[in-house]
Amino acid sequence: MSKKTASAAPAASPAADDAVSRFETSLKELESIVARMERGDLPLEESLTLFERGMVLTRECRSSLDHAELRVKNLLEAQRGADDAAV
């Protein structure tokens, strides 16, 4: 019979892992778009298409960061509540 060992930090949920992965993928794509546009050698139509895609990616990244911030606030509030209850 094997014993389970407890890790120092709880494992992230698959949904959280997926959200982080989506954020990182979106951010990398956005960085690539910015680099291509900064070169200044793209035709106008391609620049506009990339700009539109960049705006979509920016909204997605901002939303992910807002969601992460909310999660952190909720965790901190829960910890404060637990600390207050222990006193």
CNS distance restraints for C-alpha pairs under 8 A (distance, minus, plus):
assign (resid  12 and name CA) (resid  16 and name CA) 6.12 0.50 0.50
assign (resid  12 and name CA) (resid  17 and name CA) 6.42 0.50 0.50
assign (resid  13 and name CA) (resid  17 and name CA) 6.28 0.50 0.50
assign (resid  14 and name CA) (resid  18 and name CA) 6.08 0.50 0.50
assign (resid  15 and name CA) (resid  19 and name CA) 6.15 0.50 0.50
assign (resid  16 and name CA) (resid  20 and name CA) 6.21 0.50 0.50
assign (resid  17 and name CA) (resid  21 and name CA) 6.13 0.50 0.50
assign (resid  18 and name CA) (resid  22 and name CA) 6.11 0.50 0.50
assign (resid  19 and name CA) (resid  23 and name CA) 6.15 0.50 0.50
assign (resid  19 and name CA) (resid  64 and name CA) 7.41 0.50 0.50
assign (resid  20 and name CA) (resid  24 and name CA) 6.15 0.50 0.50
assign (resid  21 and name CA) (resid  25 and name CA) 6.09 0.50 0.50
assign (resid  22 and name CA) (resid  26 and name CA) 6.02 0.50 0.50
assign (resid  23 and name CA) (resid  27 and name CA) 6.03 0.50 0.50
assign (resid  23 and name CA) (resid  60 and name CA) 7.54 0.50 0.50
assign (resid  23 and name CA) (resid  61 and name CA) 5.82 0.50 0.50
assign (resid  23 and name CA) (resid  64 and name CA) 6.53 0.50 0.50
assign (resid  24 and name CA) (resid  28 and name CA) 6.15 0.50 0.50
assign (resid  25 and name CA) (resid  29 and name CA) 6.26 0.50 0.50
assign (resid  26 and name CA) (resid  30 and name CA) 6.08 0.50 0.50
assign (resid  26 and name CA) (resid  57 and name CA) 5.85 0.50 0.50
assign (resid  26 and name CA) (resid  60 and name CA) 7.52 0.50 0.50
assign (resid  26 and name CA) (resid  61 and name CA) 6.79 0.50 0.50
assign (resid  27 and name CA) (resid  31 and name CA) 6.12 0.50 0.50
assign (resid  27 and name CA) (resid  57 and name CA) 7.31 0.50 0.50
assign (resid  27 and name CA) (resid  61 and name CA) 6.80 0.50 0.50
assign (resid  28 and name CA) (resid  32 and name CA) 6.23 0.50 0.50
assign (resid  29 and name CA) (resid  33 and name CA) 6.23 0.50 0.50
assign (resid  29 and name CA) (resid  57 and name CA) 7.91 0.50 0.50
assign (resid  30 and name CA) (resid  34 and name CA) 6.21 0.50 0.50
assign (resid  30 and name CA) (resid  54 and name CA) 5.71 0.50 0.50
assign (resid  30 and name CA) (resid  57 and name CA) 6.30 0.50 0.50
assign (resid  30 and name CA) (resid  58 and name CA) 7.36 0.50 0.50
assign (resid  31 and name CA) (resid  35 and name CA) 6.19 0.50 0.50
assign (resid  32 and name CA) (resid  36 and name CA) 6.24 0.50 0.50
assign (resid  33 and name CA) (resid  37 and name CA) 6.15 0.50 0.50
assign (resid  33 and name CA) (resid  50 and name CA) 6.41 0.50 0.50
assign (resid  33 and name CA) (resid  51 and name CA) 7.87 0.50 0.50
assign (resid  33 and name CA) (resid  54 and name CA) 6.73 0.50 0.50
assign (resid  34 and name CA) (resid  38 and name CA) 5.98 0.50 0.50
assign (resid  34 and name CA) (resid  54 and name CA) 7.86 0.50 0.50
assign (resid  35 and name CA) (resid  39 and name CA) 6.59 0.50 0.50
assign (resid  36 and name CA) (resid  40 and name CA) 7.45 0.50 0.50
assign (resid  36 and name CA) (resid  42 and name CA) 7.86 0.50 0.50
assign (resid  37 and name CA) (resid  41 and name CA) 7.56 0.50 0.50
assign (resid  37 and name CA) (resid  42 and name CA) 6.98 0.50 0.50
assign (resid  37 and name CA) (resid  47 and name CA) 6.62 0.50 0.50
assign (resid  37 and name CA) (resid  50 and name CA) 7.83 0.50 0.50
assign (resid  42 and name CA) (resid  46 and name CA) 6.28 0.50 0.50
assign (resid  42 and name CA) (resid  47 and name CA) 5.97 0.50 0.50
assign (resid  43 and name CA) (resid  47 and name CA) 6.20 0.50 0.50
assign (resid  44 and name CA) (resid  48 and name CA) 6.17 0.50 0.50
assign (resid  45 and name CA) (resid  49 and name CA) 6.24 0.50 0.50
assign (resid  46 and name CA) (resid  50 and name CA) 6.08 0.50 0.50
assign (resid  47 and name CA) (resid  51 and name CA) 5.98 0.50 0.50
assign (resid  48 and name CA) (resid  52 and name CA) 6.17 0.50 0.50
assign (resid  49 and name CA) (resid  53 and name CA) 6.31 0.50 0.50
assign (resid  50 and name CA) (resid  54 and name CA) 5.97 0.50 0.50
assign (resid  51 and name CA) (resid  55 and name CA) 6.22 0.50 0.50
assign (resid  52 and name CA) (resid  56 and name CA) 6.49 0.50 0.50
assign (resid  53 and name CA) (resid  57 and name CA) 6.25 0.50 0.50
assign (resid  54 and name CA) (resid  58 and name CA) 5.98 0.50 0.50
assign (resid  55 and name CA) (resid  59 and name CA) 6.30 0.50 0.50
assign (resid  56 and name CA) (resid  60 and name CA) 6.32 0.50 0.50
assign (resid  57 and name CA) (resid  61 and name CA) 6.10 0.50 0.50
assign (resid  58 and name CA) (resid  62 and name CA) 6.06 0.50 0.50
assign (resid  59 and name CA) (resid  63 and name CA) 6.05 0.50 0.50
assign (resid  60 and name CA) (resid  64 and name CA) 6.22 0.50 0.50
assign (resid  61 and name CA) (resid  65 and name CA) 6.18 0.50 0.50
assign (resid  62 and name CA) (resid  66 and name CA) 6.08 0.50 0.50
assign (resid  63 and name CA) (resid  67 and name CA) 6.14 0.50 0.50
assign (resid  64 and name CA) (resid  68 and name CA) 6.18 0.50 0.50
assign (resid  65 and name CA) (resid  69 and name CA) 6.09 0.50 0.50
assign (resid  66 and name CA) (resid  70 and name CA) 6.24 0.50 0.50
assign (resid  67 and name CA) (resid  71 and name CA) 6.28 0.50 0.50
assign (resid  68 and name CA) (resid  72 and name CA) 6.28 0.50 0.50
assign (resid  69 and name CA) (resid  73 and name CA) 6.23 0.50 0.50
assign (resid  70 and name CA) (resid  74 and name CA) 6.13 0.50 0.50
assign (resid  71 and name CA) (resid  75 and name CA) 6.17 0.50 0.50
assign (resid  72 and name CA) (resid  76 and name CA) 6.14 0.50 0.50
assign (resid  73 and name CA) (resid  77 and name CA) 6.10 0.50 0.50
assign (resid  74 and name CA) (resid  78 and name CA) 6.07 0.50 0.50
assign (resid  75 and name CA) (resid  79 and name CA) 6.15 0.50 0.50
assign (resid  76 and name CA) (resid  80 and name CA) 6.15 0.50 0.50
assign (resid  77 and name CA) (resid  81 and name CA) 6.12 0.50 0.50
assign (resid  78 and name CA) (resid  82 and name CA) 6.16 0.50 0.50
assign (resid  79 and name CA) (resid  83 and name CA) 6.06 0.50 0.50
assign (resid  80 and name CA) (resid  84 and name CA) 6.04 0.50 0.50
assign (resid  81 and name CA) (resid  85 and name CA) 6.11 0.50 0.50
assign (resid  82 and name CA) (resid  86 and name CA) 6.22 0.50 0.50
assign (resid  83 and name CA) (resid  87 and name CA) 6.58 0.50 0.50
